[in-house]
Amino acid sequence: MLAVVPPPVTVRVPSKVNLHLSVGDARADGFHELTTIFQALSLSDEVTVAATEEPGVEVYGEGQDSVPTGGNNLAWRAVRALAARVGRPEDELKVRVVLRKGIPVAGGMAGGSADAAATLVGLASLWRLELTRDELAEVGATLGSDVPFALYGGTALGTGRGEQLVPVLARHTFHWVLAFDQRGLSTPRVFGELDRLRSAGDPPRVGSHDPVVEALASGDPRQLALLLGNDLQAAAVSLRPGLRRTLRAGVSAGALAGTVSGSGPTCAFLCVDAESALAVAAELSGAGVCRTVRVAHGPVPGARMVGGDESP
Ligand code: C5P
């Protein structure tokens, strides 16, 4: 009798921007206590998982040459973590994962976490696992701090390492322009630089996240623009001083405000509407301050199958 091979599953997964990122002290485990508000953006990756006799990872698109395809790839680590969770032996991992990247690599937009999240959703379907999204998020949190958010999407308040999430009401579609830098920045390096800046002085810290929650509920991008704040921005700018120019250029081009996204170096500019975002993107492309410019909107849903049903 012929074995039935399940058809490949493709999952689209969003990037994220941090509208507010407050970094506390380093914990004993090396991670920093965060209070952050994430928004999932339409700039996304597509991940296909397929049953195969040749297991492994392939990467195409944005930054394809700088993504490792071996056992360290976060998507492959997601395969192993899910297999361990459901008791599948390692030597039976006959899965191929194909990443089509739109999210910049090491860009502060959680691209690696997105790929891990998408792999979990894709495999849960391929292997017909009865796991809820909360259960997938538990597995995801062991892989990276931003994996649970990539599973849920929307707009959310994150605490702990950023993995403990509560949804936040956002009454509007917000329009963004994203400026990709020439090269990525290592997240641990940026956190380390913030620790160094704090031991040498007292760089200003973002305030409470409450006004950001109110601005999101009001849906007014002008109100939200005044409140964008990121404790990691000073550290990213310290390591990559050219970002100062990029941030200025976006505002000169007509954005309401700009912020470094997460640990950077991608800069995210909030615009008043979709039309303004296109105009800002066009002007920023010509300003020579970054490698690539993209427009995006948010909030959008978390990782979900393309053209299939929504389970799990
Ligand atoms: O969890 P993730 O793999 O994304 O984290 C990458 C690195 O960023 C961690 O190893 C740590 O150095 C730093 N980090 C941190 N505090 C957080 C999240 C990440 O110090 N809350």
Residues whose N, C-alpha, C, O or C-beta is under 5 A from the ligand:
A	BS01	C5P	G30 F31 H32 L34 L143 G144 S145 D146 G160 R161 G162 T187 P188 F191
